[in-house]
């Protein structure tokens, strides 16, 4: 993972602290197909879930980047 702290002004002199970055997950070995399906389902759903706090301000946004190879 590669993360860095970030501060966001939310108005009224208020700020929230969080982080921005990238995390990579790799499934190794010979996993059961249902496990691979579940991991992919959660990765796809993360975009729509709005993780974290102040999601209406754009915080908690998750974007999936697929790397094949």
PyMOL Python script that loads the backbone (N, CA, C, O; Angstrom):
from pymol import cmd

cmd.read_pdbstr("""\
ATOM      1  N   UNK A   1       0.823  -1.175   0.000  1.00  0.00           N
ATOM      2  CA  UNK A   1       0.000   0.000   0.000  1.00  0.00           C
ATOM      3  C   UNK A   1       0.870   1.242   0.000  1.00  0.00           C
ATOM      4  O   UNK A   1       2.007   1.221   0.472  1.00  0.00           O
ATOM      5  N   UNK A   2       0.324   2.320  -0.534  1.00  0.00           N
ATOM      6  CA  UNK A   2       0.985   3.628  -0.543  1.00  0.00           C
ATOM      7  C   UNK A   2      -0.049   4.634  -0.068  1.00  0.00           C
ATOM      8  O   UNK A   2      -1.015   4.906  -0.781  1.00  0.00           O
ATOM      9  N   UNK A   3       0.134   5.187   1.115  1.00  0.00           N
ATOM     10  CA  UNK A   3      -0.830   6.112   1.698  1.00  0.00           C
ATOM     11  C   UNK A   3      -0.132   7.385   2.133  1.00  0.00           C
ATOM     12  O   UNK A   3       1.054   7.381   2.462  1.00  0.00           O
ATOM     13  N   UNK A   4      -0.892   8.486   2.130  1.00  0.00           N
ATOM     14  CA  UNK A   4      -0.399   9.748   2.663  1.00  0.00           C
ATOM     15  C   UNK A   4      -1.547  10.448   3.367  1.00  0.00           C
ATOM     16  O   UNK A   4      -2.705  10.303   2.978  1.00  0.00           O
ATOM     17  N   UNK A   5      -1.227  11.198   4.392  1.00  0.00           N
ATOM     18  CA  UNK A   5      -2.239  11.956   5.122  1.00  0.00           C
ATOM     19  C   UNK A   5      -2.739  13.107   4.255  1.00  0.00           C
ATOM     20  O   UNK A   5      -1.998  13.654   3.438  1.00  0.00           O
ATOM     21  N   UNK A   6      -3.993  13.461   4.447  1.00  0.00           N
ATOM     22  CA  UNK A   6      -4.585  14.577   3.711  1.00  0.00           C
ATOM     23  C   UNK A   6      -5.568  15.296   4.630  1.00  0.00           C
ATOM     24  O   UNK A   6      -6.251  14.669   5.440  1.00  0.00           O
ATOM     25  N   UNK A   7      -5.630  16.608   4.495  1.00  0.00           N
ATOM     26  CA  UNK A   7      -6.561  17.433   5.263  1.00  0.00           C
ATOM     27  C   UNK A   7      -7.526  18.083   4.290  1.00  0.00           C
ATOM     28  O   UNK A   7      -7.117  18.625   3.263  1.00  0.00           O
ATOM     29  N   UNK A   8      -8.807  18.027   4.619  1.00  0.00           N
ATOM     30  CA  UNK A   8      -9.845  18.591   3.751  1.00  0.00           C
ATOM     31  C   UNK A   8     -10.628  19.652   4.526  1.00  0.00           C
ATOM     32  O   UNK A   8     -11.112  19.396   5.629  1.00  0.00           O
ATOM     33  N   UNK A   9     -10.745  20.836   3.944  1.00  0.00           N
ATOM     34  CA  UNK A   9     -11.564  21.888   4.536  1.00  0.00           C
ATOM     35  C   UNK A   9     -13.026  21.602   4.211  1.00  0.00           C
ATOM     36  O   UNK A   9     -13.379  21.436   3.043  1.00  0.00           O
ATOM     37  N   UNK A  10     -13.874  21.544   5.226  1.00  0.00           N
ATOM     38  CA  UNK A  10     -15.289  21.239   5.026  1.00  0.00           C
ATOM     39  C   UNK A  10     -16.177  22.458   5.254  1.00  0.00           C
ATOM     40  O   UNK A  10     -17.401  22.339   5.302  1.00  0.00           O
ATOM     41  N   UNK A  11     -15.565  23.622   5.394  1.00  0.00           N
ATOM     42  CA  UNK A  11     -16.322  24.855   5.557  1.00  0.00           C
ATOM     43  C   UNK A  11     -16.445  25.264   7.008  1.00  0.00           C
ATOM     44  O   UNK A  11     -16.326  24.442   7.916  1.00  0.00           O
ATOM     45  N   UNK A  12     -16.685  26.545   7.209  1.00  0.00           N
ATOM     46  CA  UNK A  12     -16.847  27.051   8.558  1.00  0.00           C
ATOM     47  C   UNK A  12     -15.592  26.935   9.409  1.00  0.00           C
ATOM     48  O   UNK A  12     -15.673  26.869  10.636  1.00  0.00           O
ATOM     49  N   UNK A  13     -14.433  26.909   8.761  1.00  0.00           N
ATOM     50  CA  UNK A  13     -13.180  26.768   9.492  1.00  0.00           C
ATOM     51  C   UNK A  13     -12.919  25.369  10.016  1.00  0.00           C
ATOM     52  O   UNK A  13     -11.981  25.154  10.783  1.00  0.00           O
ATOM     53  N   UNK A  14     -13.749  24.416   9.605  1.00  0.00           N
ATOM     54  CA  UNK A  14     -13.573  23.028  10.064  1.00  0.00           C
ATOM     55  C   UNK A  14     -12.779  22.240   9.039  1.00  0.00           C
ATOM     56  O   UNK A  14     -12.900  22.444   7.831  1.00  0.00           O
ATOM     57  N   UNK A  15     -11.972  21.343   9.552  1.00  0.00           N
ATOM     58  CA  UNK A  15     -11.168  20.466   8.692  1.00  0.00           C
ATOM     59  C   UNK A  15     -11.260  19.042   9.210  1.00  0.00           C
ATOM     60  O   UNK A  15     -11.423  18.804  10.407  1.00  0.00           O
ATOM     61  N   UNK A  16     -11.152  18.103   8.283  1.00  0.00           N
ATOM     62  CA  UNK A  16     -11.078  16.693   8.672  1.00  0.00           C
ATOM     63  C   UNK A  16      -9.794  16.106   8.093  1.00  0.00           C
ATOM     64  O   UNK A  16      -9.351  16.479   7.007  1.00  0.00           O
ATOM     65  N   UNK A  17      -9.222  15.197   8.835  1.00  0.00           N
ATOM     66  CA  UNK A  17      -7.979  14.553   8.425  1.00  0.00           C
ATOM     67  C   UNK A  17      -8.279  13.122   8.001  1.00  0.00           C
ATOM     68  O   UNK A  17      -9.052  12.417   8.650  1.00  0.00           O
ATOM     69  N   UNK A  18      -7.677  12.717   6.937  1.00  0.00           N
ATOM     70  CA  UNK A  18      -7.850  11.358   6.438  1.00  0.00           C
ATOM     71  C   UNK A  18      -6.611  10.932   5.681  1.00  0.00           C
ATOM     72  O   UNK A  18      -5.504  11.382   5.974  1.00  0.00           O
ATOM     73  N   UNK A  19      -6.804  10.066   4.712  1.00  0.00           N
ATOM     74  CA  UNK A  19      -5.666   9.635   3.908  1.00  0.00           C
ATOM     75  C   UNK A  19      -6.098   9.392   2.473  1.00  0.00           C
ATOM     76  O   UNK A  19      -7.271   9.169   2.176  1.00  0.00           O
ATOM     77  N   UNK A  20      -5.118   9.442   1.607  1.00  0.00           N
ATOM     78  CA  UNK A  20      -5.293   9.192   0.175  1.00  0.00           C
ATOM     79  C   UNK A  20      -4.215   8.199  -0.212  1.00  0.00           C
ATOM     80  O   UNK A  20      -3.086   8.285   0.272  1.00  0.00           O
ATOM     81  N   UNK A  21      -4.551   7.265  -1.071  1.00  0.00           N
ATOM     82  CA  UNK A  21      -3.523   6.336  -1.489  1.00  0.00           C
ATOM     83  C   UNK A  21      -4.047   5.165  -2.267  1.00  0.00           C
ATOM     84  O   UNK A  21      -5.168   5.177  -2.774  1.00  0.00           O
ATOM     85  N   UNK A  22      -3.226   4.166  -2.353  1.00  0.00           N
ATOM     86  CA  UNK A  22      -3.536   2.982  -3.149  1.00  0.00           C
ATOM     87  C   UNK A  22      -3.145   1.737  -2.379  1.00  0.00           C
ATOM     88  O   UNK A  22      -2.089   1.686  -1.747  1.00  0.00           O
ATOM     89  N   UNK A  23      -4.002   0.739  -2.437  1.00  0.00           N
ATOM     90  CA  UNK A  23      -3.712  -0.564  -1.834  1.00  0.00           C
ATOM     91  C   UNK A  23      -3.872  -1.627  -2.912  1.00  0.00           C
ATOM     92  O   UNK A  23      -4.791  -1.567  -3.728  1.00  0.00           O
ATOM     93  N   UNK A  24      -2.987  -2.577  -2.904  1.00  0.00           N
ATOM     94  CA  UNK A  24      -3.020  -3.661  -3.888  1.00  0.00           C
ATOM     95  C   UNK A  24      -3.241  -4.976  -3.154  1.00  0.00           C
ATOM     96  O   UNK A  24      -2.579  -5.267  -2.157  1.00  0.00           O
ATOM     97  N   UNK A  25      -4.175  -5.760  -3.660  1.00  0.00           N
ATOM     98  CA  UNK A  25      -4.463  -7.077  -3.097  1.00  0.00           C
ATOM     99  C   UNK A  25      -4.221  -8.117  -4.174  1.00  0.00           C
ATOM    100  O   UNK A  25      -4.602  -7.935  -5.331  1.00  0.00           O
ATOM    101  N   UNK A  26      -3.584  -9.207  -3.779  1.00  0.00           N
ATOM    102  CA  UNK A  26      -3.295 -10.277  -4.727  1.00  0.00           C
ATOM    103  C   UNK A  26      -3.710 -11.593  -4.099  1.00  0.00           C
ATOM    104  O   UNK A  26      -3.362 -11.883  -2.954  1.00  0.00           O
ATOM    105  N   UNK A  27      -4.450 -12.380  -4.847  1.00  0.00           N
ATOM    106  CA  UNK A  27      -4.854 -13.711  -4.393  1.00  0.00           C
ATOM    107  C   UNK A  27      -3.815 -14.690  -4.918  1.00  0.00           C
ATOM    108  O   UNK A  27      -3.601 -14.799  -6.125  1.00  0.00           O
ATOM    109  N   UNK A  28      -3.177 -15.395  -4.006  1.00  0.00           N
ATOM    110  CA  UNK A  28      -2.121 -16.323  -4.413  1.00  0.00           C
ATOM    111  C   UNK A  28      -2.553 -17.767  -4.165  1.00  0.00           C
ATOM    112  O   UNK A  28      -3.571 -18.036  -3.528  1.00  0.00           O
ATOM    113  N   UNK A  29      -1.767 -18.659  -4.676  1.00  0.00           N
ATOM    114  CA  UNK A  29      -2.052 -20.077  -4.484  1.00  0.00           C
ATOM    115  C   UNK A  29      -3.158 -20.555  -5.406  1.00  0.00           C
ATOM    116  O   UNK A  29      -3.296 -20.067  -6.528  1.00  0.00           O
ATOM    117  N   UNK A  30      -3.937 -21.501  -4.936  1.00  0.00           N
ATOM    118  CA  UNK A  30      -5.062 -22.053  -5.700  1.00  0.00           C
ATOM    119  C   UNK A  30      -6.344 -21.854  -4.900  1.00  0.00           C
ATOM    120  O   UNK A  30      -6.847 -22.797  -4.288  1.00  0.00           O
ATOM    121  N   UNK A  31      -6.872 -20.635  -4.902  1.00  0.00           N
ATOM    122  CA  UNK A  31      -8.065 -20.373  -4.088  1.00  0.00           C
ATOM    123  C   UNK A  31      -9.318 -21.009  -4.689  1.00  0.00           C
ATOM    124  O   UNK A  31      -9.396 -21.262  -5.892  1.00  0.00           O
ATOM    125  N   UNK A  32     -10.273 -21.254  -3.834  1.00  0.00           N
ATOM    126  CA  UNK A  32     -11.569 -21.770  -4.276  1.00  0.00           C
ATOM    127  C   UNK A  32     -12.258 -20.682  -5.087  1.00  0.00           C
ATOM    128  O   UNK A  32     -12.173 -19.506  -4.736  1.00  0.00           O
ATOM    129  N   UNK A  33     -12.927 -21.049  -6.146  1.00  0.00           N
ATOM    130  CA  UNK A  33     -13.562 -20.087  -7.044  1.00  0.00           C
ATOM    131  C   UNK A  33     -14.560 -19.189  -6.318  1.00  0.00           C
ATOM    132  O   UNK A  33     -14.675 -18.008  -6.645  1.00  0.00           O
ATOM    133  N   UNK A  34     -15.278 -19.728  -5.342  1.00  0.00           N
ATOM    134  CA  UNK A  34     -16.250 -18.918  -4.612  1.00  0.00           C
ATOM    135  C   UNK A  34     -15.561 -17.806  -3.810  1.00  0.00           C
ATOM    136  O   UNK A  34     -16.140 -16.736  -3.621  1.00  0.00           O
ATOM    137  N   UNK A  35     -14.331 -18.049  -3.338  1.00  0.00           N
ATOM    138  CA  UNK A  35     -13.571 -17.019  -2.625  1.00  0.00           C
ATOM    139  C   UNK A  35     -13.181 -15.892  -3.577  1.00  0.00           C
ATOM    140  O   UNK A  35     -13.317 -14.716  -3.238  1.00  0.00           O
ATOM    141  N   UNK A  36     -12.705 -16.242  -4.751  1.00  0.00           N
ATOM    142  CA  UNK A  36     -12.338 -15.245  -5.756  1.00  0.00           C
ATOM    143  C   UNK A  36     -13.564 -14.416  -6.138  1.00  0.00           C
ATOM    144  O   UNK A  36     -13.467 -13.197  -6.281  1.00  0.00           O
ATOM    145  N   UNK A  37     -14.696 -15.060  -6.302  1.00  0.00           N
ATOM    146  CA  UNK A  37     -15.939 -14.372  -6.632  1.00  0.00           C
ATOM    147  C   UNK A  37     -16.306 -13.378  -5.527  1.00  0.00           C
ATOM    148  O   UNK A  37     -16.674 -12.239  -5.816  1.00  0.00           O
ATOM    149  N   UNK A  38     -16.207 -13.800  -4.274  1.00  0.00           N
ATOM    150  CA  UNK A  38     -16.565 -12.941  -3.149  1.00  0.00           C
ATOM    151  C   UNK A  38     -15.639 -11.729  -3.050  1.00  0.00           C
ATOM    152  O   UNK A  38     -16.106 -10.616  -2.809  1.00  0.00           O
ATOM    153  N   UNK A  39     -14.345 -11.929  -3.231  1.00  0.00           N
ATOM    154  CA  UNK A  39     -13.384 -10.818  -3.177  1.00  0.00           C
ATOM    155  C   UNK A  39     -13.676  -9.814  -4.289  1.00  0.00           C
ATOM    156  O   UNK A  39     -13.650  -8.606  -4.054  1.00  0.00           O
ATOM    157  N   UNK A  40     -13.951 -10.298  -5.482  1.00  0.00           N
ATOM    158  CA  UNK A  40     -14.277  -9.409  -6.598  1.00  0.00           C
ATOM    159  C   UNK A  40     -15.587  -8.672  -6.372  1.00  0.00           C
ATOM    160  O   UNK A  40     -15.708  -7.497  -6.716  1.00  0.00           O
ATOM    161  N   UNK A  41     -16.554  -9.348  -5.804  1.00  0.00           N
ATOM    162  CA  UNK A  41     -17.839  -8.715  -5.505  1.00  0.00           C
ATOM    163  C   UNK A  41     -17.663  -7.568  -4.506  1.00  0.00           C
ATOM    164  O   UNK A  41     -18.232  -6.492  -4.694  1.00  0.00           O
ATOM    165  N   UNK A  42     -16.886  -7.790  -3.454  1.00  0.00           N
ATOM    166  CA  UNK A  42     -16.625  -6.741  -2.472  1.00  0.00           C
ATOM    167  C   UNK A  42     -15.836  -5.577  -3.081  1.00  0.00           C
ATOM    168  O   UNK A  42     -16.097  -4.416  -2.766  1.00  0.00           O
ATOM    169  N   UNK A  43     -14.883  -5.887  -3.943  1.00  0.00           N
ATOM    170  CA  UNK A  43     -14.096  -4.834  -4.587  1.00  0.00           C
ATOM    171  C   UNK A  43     -14.978  -3.978  -5.486  1.00  0.00           C
ATOM    172  O   UNK A  43     -14.821  -2.758  -5.522  1.00  0.00           O
ATOM    173  N   UNK A  44     -15.899  -4.597  -6.208  1.00  0.00           N
ATOM    174  CA  UNK A  44     -16.822  -3.846  -7.070  1.00  0.00           C
ATOM    175  C   UNK A  44     -17.815  -3.029  -6.249  1.00  0.00           C
ATOM    176  O   UNK A  44     -18.161  -1.912  -6.633  1.00  0.00           O
ATOM    177  N   UNK A  45     -18.273  -3.571  -5.131  1.00  0.00           N
ATOM    178  CA  UNK A  45     -19.272  -2.896  -4.299  1.00  0.00           C
ATOM    179  C   UNK A  45     -18.683  -1.719  -3.530  1.00  0.00           C
ATOM    180  O   UNK A  45     -19.423  -0.807  -3.159  1.00  0.00           O
ATOM    181  N   UNK A  46     -17.378  -1.710  -3.279  1.00  0.00           N
ATOM    182  CA  UNK A  46     -16.751  -0.663  -2.476  1.00  0.00           C
ATOM    183  C   UNK A  46     -17.000   0.721  -3.051  1.00  0.00           C
ATOM    184  O   UNK A  46     -17.146   1.681  -2.294  1.00  0.00           O
ATOM    185  N   UNK A  47     -17.053   0.846  -4.365  1.00  0.00           N
ATOM    186  CA  UNK A  47     -17.314   2.144  -5.005  1.00  0.00           C
ATOM    187  C   UNK A  47     -18.673   2.698  -4.595  1.00  0.00           C
ATOM    188  O   UNK A  47     -18.815   3.901  -4.378  1.00  0.00           O
ATOM    189  N   UNK A  48     -19.659   1.837  -4.491  1.00  0.00           N
ATOM    190  CA  UNK A  48     -21.029   2.261  -4.204  1.00  0.00           C
ATOM    191  C   UNK A  48     -21.318   2.392  -2.714  1.00  0.00           C
ATOM    192  O   UNK A  48     -22.295   3.038  -2.335  1.00  0.00           O
ATOM    193  N   UNK A  49     -20.496   1.799  -1.865  1.00  0.00           N
ATOM    194  CA  UNK A  49     -20.742   1.795  -0.428  1.00  0.00           C
ATOM    195  C   UNK A  49     -20.440   3.115   0.255  1.00  0.00           C
ATOM    196  O   UNK A  49     -21.061   3.426   1.271  1.00  0.00           O
ATOM    197  N   UNK A  50     -19.521   3.892  -0.258  1.00  0.00           N
ATOM    198  CA  UNK A  50     -19.135   5.123   0.405  1.00  0.00           C
ATOM    199  C   UNK A  50     -18.488   4.822   1.739  1.00  0.00           C
ATOM    200  O   UNK A  50     -19.135   4.924   2.781  1.00  0.00           O
ATOM    201  N   UNK A  51     -17.238   4.458   1.720  1.00  0.00           N
ATOM    202  CA  UNK A  51     -16.538   4.063   2.929  1.00  0.00           C
ATOM    203  C   UNK A  51     -16.091   5.289   3.711  1.00  0.00           C
ATOM    204  O   UNK A  51     -15.644   6.272   3.120  1.00  0.00           O
ATOM    205  N   UNK A  52     -16.203   5.240   4.995  1.00  0.00           N
ATOM    206  CA  UNK A  52     -15.693   6.310   5.832  1.00  0.00           C
ATOM    207  C   UNK A  52     -16.714   7.384   6.150  1.00  0.00           C
ATOM    208  O   UNK A  52     -17.920   7.138   6.181  1.00  0.00           O
ATOM    209  N   UNK A  53     -16.201   8.578   6.386  1.00  0.00           N
ATOM    210  CA  UNK A  53     -16.973   9.697   6.901  1.00  0.00           C
ATOM    211  C   UNK A  53     -17.073  10.803   5.851  1.00  0.00           C
ATOM    212  O   UNK A  53     -16.183  10.948   5.012  1.00  0.00           O
ATOM    213  N   UNK A  54     -18.151  11.577   5.897  1.00  0.00           N
ATOM    214  CA  UNK A  54     -18.358  12.731   4.997  1.00  0.00           C
ATOM    215  C   UNK A  54     -18.372  12.315   3.520  1.00  0.00           C
ATOM    216  O   UNK A  54     -17.739  12.955   2.681  1.00  0.00           O
ATOM    217  N   UNK A  55     -19.097  11.244   3.217  1.00  0.00           N
ATOM    218  CA  UNK A  55     -19.139  10.757   1.844  1.00  0.00           C
ATOM    219  C   UNK A  55     -19.823  11.736   0.901  1.00  0.00           C
ATOM    220  O   UNK A  55     -19.541  11.727  -0.297  1.00  0.00           O
ATOM    221  N   UNK A  56     -20.720  12.587   1.415  1.00  0.00           N
ATOM    222  CA  UNK A  56     -21.368  13.578   0.551  1.00  0.00           C
ATOM    223  C   UNK A  56     -20.392  14.666   0.109  1.00  0.00           C
ATOM    224  O   UNK A  56     -20.674  15.391  -0.845  1.00  0.00           O
ATOM    225  N   UNK A  57     -19.263  14.792   0.780  1.00  0.00           N
ATOM    226  CA  UNK A  57     -18.220  15.742   0.397  1.00  0.00           C
ATOM    227  C   UNK A  57     -17.213  15.109  -0.560  1.00  0.00           C
ATOM    228  O   UNK A  57     -16.282  15.782  -1.002  1.00  0.00           O
ATOM    229  N   UNK A  58     -17.380  13.847  -0.882  1.00  0.00           N
ATOM    230  CA  UNK A  58     -16.445  13.152  -1.756  1.00  0.00           C
ATOM    231  C   UNK A  58     -15.422  12.319  -1.015  1.00  0.00           C
ATOM    232  O   UNK A  58     -14.554  11.703  -1.635  1.00  0.00           O
ATOM    233  N   UNK A  59     -15.514  12.293   0.307  1.00  0.00           N
ATOM    234  CA  UNK A  59     -14.592  11.456   1.086  1.00  0.00           C
ATOM    235  C   UNK A  59     -15.081  10.010   1.030  1.00  0.00           C
ATOM    236  O   UNK A  59     -16.271   9.761   0.840  1.00  0.00           O
ATOM    237  N   UNK A  60     -14.189   9.086   1.190  1.00  0.00           N
ATOM    238  CA  UNK A  60     -14.570   7.685   1.209  1.00  0.00           C
ATOM    239  C   UNK A  60     -14.795   7.092  -0.167  1.00  0.00           C
ATOM    240  O   UNK A  60     -15.421   6.040  -0.299  1.00  0.00           O
ATOM    241  N   UNK A  61     -14.290   7.759  -1.193  1.00  0.00           N
ATOM    242  CA  UNK A  61     -14.458   7.245  -2.547  1.00  0.00           C
ATOM    243  C   UNK A  61     -13.407   6.173  -2.820  1.00  0.00           C
ATOM    244  O   UNK A  61     -12.220   6.371  -2.560  1.00  0.00           O
ATOM    245  N   UNK A  62     -13.850   5.053  -3.339  1.00  0.00           N
ATOM    246  CA  UNK A  62     -12.965   3.948  -3.685  1.00  0.00           C
ATOM    247  C   UNK A  62     -13.092   3.689  -5.171  1.00  0.00           C
ATOM    248  O   UNK A  62     -14.200   3.619  -5.705  1.00  0.00           O
ATOM    249  N   UNK A  63     -11.979   3.550  -5.828  1.00  0.00           N
ATOM    250  CA  UNK A  63     -11.985   3.252  -7.255  1.00  0.00           C
ATOM    251  C   UNK A  63     -11.167   1.991  -7.469  1.00  0.00           C
ATOM    252  O   UNK A  63     -10.075   1.840  -6.921  1.00  0.00           O
ATOM    253  N   UNK A  64     -11.698   1.108  -8.257  1.00  0.00           N
ATOM    254  CA  UNK A  64     -11.016  -0.171  -8.528  1.00  0.00           C
ATOM    255  C   UNK A  64     -10.195  -0.055  -9.804  1.00  0.00           C
ATOM    256  O   UNK A  64     -10.687   0.396 -10.839  1.00  0.00           O
ATOM    257  N   UNK A  65      -8.936  -0.470  -9.712  1.00  0.00           N
ATOM    258  CA  UNK A  65      -8.046  -0.504 -10.868  1.00  0.00           C
ATOM    259  C   UNK A  65      -7.643  -1.955 -11.056  1.00  0.00           C
ATOM    260  O   UNK A  65      -7.034  -2.552 -10.168  1.00  0.00           O
ATOM    261  N   UNK A  66      -7.973  -2.518 -12.190  1.00  0.00           N
ATOM    262  CA  UNK A  66      -7.684  -3.928 -12.450  1.00  0.00           C
ATOM    263  C   UNK A  66      -6.381  -4.027 -13.235  1.00  0.00           C
ATOM    264  O   UNK A  66      -6.233  -3.440 -14.307  1.00  0.00           O
ATOM    265  N   UNK A  67      -5.457  -4.772 -12.682  1.00  0.00           N
ATOM    266  CA  UNK A  67      -4.185  -5.040 -13.363  1.00  0.00           C
ATOM    267  C   UNK A  67      -4.107  -6.528 -13.645  1.00  0.00           C
ATOM    268  O   UNK A  67      -4.182  -7.348 -12.730  1.00  0.00           O
ATOM    269  N   UNK A  68      -3.962  -6.859 -14.863  1.00  0.00           N
ATOM    270  CA  UNK A  68      -3.859  -8.273 -15.260  1.00  0.00           C
ATOM    271  C   UNK A  68      -2.397  -8.577 -15.562  1.00  0.00           C
ATOM    272  O   UNK A  68      -1.659  -7.748 -16.093  1.00  0.00           O
ATOM    273  N   UNK A  69      -2.019  -9.772 -15.209  1.00  0.00           N
ATOM    274  CA  UNK A  69      -0.666 -10.106 -15.609  1.00  0.00           C
ATOM    275  C   UNK A  69       0.071 -10.976 -14.719  1.00  0.00           C
ATOM    276  O   UNK A  69       1.225 -11.304 -14.992  1.00  0.00           O
TER     277      UNK A  69
END
""", "prot")
cmd.dss("prot")
cmd.show_as("cartoon", "prot")
cmd.util.cbc("prot")
cmd.orient("prot")
